[in-house]
Amino acid sequence: MQKAEVEKPKVDSVITPSTSTEPKFSALSISSIRAKRELLESNKSLVKETVHLPTEDFTETEMLLQWSKYAQRLSDKGHKIMESLLLISDPKLEGTTIIHELPNDGSKIDFETEKYELLGYLRGKLHNHDIMIEVIVNEQVENKFAFTALDKYNRLNEINPNLELLKKTFDLDI
């Protein structure tokens, strides 16, 4: 009998071309992992969305109003230290930069920890994302404390000169 030759079907290996333009990396070497990471980072830098944030004009009065409202919110939450740092002095506005003066470096450090929450609040309420806060330490600020009755009277008389009229009218002593 003749052996019938069985013909095996030829299977051509099908190579599918890669549609991706990214190079292939082996996962077994450190250099290939580093190269893959660098490729991902370079791809991230290429795709940047341009987001247009609002930059409406605002006045110093509007800024001070929102500053005070934020201080009140902190007070309601029980954050008395940050509230007092906000109310130590009125901030000044120069363009879109808010300049806040604090009496010492310790106060500045405490303020800096909470500054970004305040900045986010102000940017949202004033509709301007160009706002920056600059903190200046002025150790020359001196609080004069009135200890005696005469010191207290003189201080109150500076605040309200009508106090002298009241004293004379009713013939009051200090």
TABEL-V33711 format. One record per helix or strand. SS is the DSSP state (helix for helix, strand for strand). FROM is the first residue (numbers start at 0). LEN is the number of residues. If there is no record, write none. Layout:
BEGIN
ss=SS from=FROM len=LEN
ss=SS from=FROM len=LEN
END
This chain:
BEGIN
ss=helix from=29 len=17
ss=strand from=54 len=1
ss=helix from=59 len=18
ss=helix from=79 len=8
ss=strand from=91 len=3
ss=strand from=96 len=6
ss=helix from=104 len=22
ss=strand from=127 len=1
ss=strand from=131 len=6
ss=helix from=148 len=11
ss=helix from=161 len=8
END
